[in-house]
């Protein structure tokens, strides 16, 4: 993001950063409208075409704050990845049943452990015969 007076030099600097960092795309956000030389220099940078997603995206884009506030966005390949599985919704009655079942299982496990200690049965390591 750059405020104040911007010129073609900032666009060239950003081009250098894109090349050095091997970035697919970059954006320059300014307070003022970009000049023609700035737009021309940005256009020289070319387009990015993703192997995985269809479309061509300008490698270097210039947006003003006014454009951002109006809802314009940088163009780039995007996809939605669900990172968390959504849990199935349960009614209160179903939840209470689950908790009771879990409590019964814990009690059964404790009783089994007590029984094993009384009888002298030791737990074996996994894989042991």
LINFEN-V395821 format. One record per backbone hydrogen bond with DSSP energy under -1.0 kcal/mol. CO is the residue of the C=O (numbers start at 0). NH is the residue of the N-H. Records with the same first field share a line. If there is no record, write none. Layout:
CO->NH ; NH
This chain:
6->9
7->11
8->12
9->13
10->14
11->15
12->16
13->17
14->18
15->19
16->20
17->22
25->60
27->62
28->1
29->64
34->38
35->39
36->40
37->41
38->42
39->43
42->45
45->58
47->56
56->47
58->25
60->27
62->29
63->67
64->68
65->69
66->71
67->70
90->94
91->95
92->96
93->97
94->98
95->99
96->100
97->101
98->102
99->103
100->104
101->105
102->106
103->107
104->108
105->109
106->110
107->111
108->112
109->113
110->114
111->115
112->116
113->117
114->118
115->119 ; 120
124->127
